[in-house]
Amino acid sequence: MSSQIKSIRRRAYFEQRGICCYCGVPMWLESPADLPLVAPSSSAALALRCTAEHLIAKSEGGPNTPANIVAACFKCNYTRHITKKPLQPEAYRRHVRSRMANGRWHCGWVHTAMSSYRAAS
């Protein structure tokens, strides 16, 4: 990843207060140990690693600019782009939030940890 994209990802992470733009779950930027949720292992926490999400995909001509890049967890970013025709960002956010509300997006530990996280906030 270029230093430009790393810088934009970092900026987006802090602007979003470390929260994924799609699922609303806290992410980690530097180390899984920085995650405010209690993960069962470092490998389990990988799904919540902060990634640079291009709203308009690079393959569709999306630029590497702050206006086109937001912070998204690895799970959301990866899952959006594995389909042949990814949903538009707002439609994808609605889809993910609906699944989150039903406890059917992240692994069970994330949903359990989010309940505790929200109660403590």
N, C-alpha and C positions, 0 to 999 in steps of 0.2 A: 504494500500500500504506500502510495506516495506521501511525502511529508505534508503536502497541501491537503490531502483528504484526511490525514490524521489530525491536522489542525482544525479542520472544519468539523470533524466528528467530535473532537474534544469540546469545541465551542458549543455545538448542538447539545451535547451531554449536559453541560452546565446550564445552558439556557432552559433545558427541559427538567432541570433539577434531578437528573439521573433517572428519569422515568421514561420507559419505552413509549414511543409515540402511538403505538398500536394497542398493546395489551394493558398499558398503565402499570406495569410491574417495575420495581426498582432494578437497575442494572449495575454492573461493575465495569469500570474503565481500565484500571491498571492491574488489579489482582482479584481473584475470587474472594480473598479475605476482606476486601472492601465492601462486599455485598451486605446491605443492611438486613437481609433475610438469613435465617439459619439454614444452610444447605446441608444435606446429608454427606456430601463429599465435594471436593473441588471439581471432579468430572461432572457431577450433577449440576453444578453452578455454571457450566459452560453455556448452557442454553440462555443464560441471562447476561452473557458478555455483550457489551455495547458495540454495535457495528454502525458503519456509515450507510444509511439507507437512501438510495437515490429514488426520489419520488417519481421522476421520469427516468427509466432505466438507461444506463450507459449504452446498451445495445440499441436503444431507440433514439439515441442522440442526446440523452440527458447530460447536461454539463456538470462538471465538478465545481459547483458554486454553493455558497451557503443557502441560497434560495431553493436549491434542489436537493439538499442533503439534510436529513434529520437523523436523530439517534434512535435506533431500534435494537431490541434484543436480537441475538442470533436466531432464536426460534422464529420470531416474526419475520425477520428479513429473509431468512432461508425459505420459509414456507411460502411466502408471497411469490417468490421467484422460481419455484420448482414447477409451476404450471406453464402450459404453452402460452396462455393469455392471462397474465396476472391481473387481478382486480385493480381498479384505480385506488389510490391511497385512501380516500374517504370511505369507499365501499368496503375495502379490506379492513379498515379500522372498525366499522360497524360489525362486520363478520367476526372479527377477533373478539371484540367486546361482548358480543352475544355468546360466543363460546365460553369466554371467561366467566360470564354471569352464571353459566350452567356448570362451571367447574370442569370444562372439557377442552381446555386449550393446552396449558402447561401440565407437567407431571403433577401428581397429587401433592407432593411436598410443597410446591409453589403455592397452590391454592390454600393449603393449611397455613403456611408461613405468612401469606398475605392477610389472612384473618387476624393473626396476632399483630402484624405490622400496622394494620389499620386501627386496631384497638389501642395500640400504644401511641399512635399519632394524634 
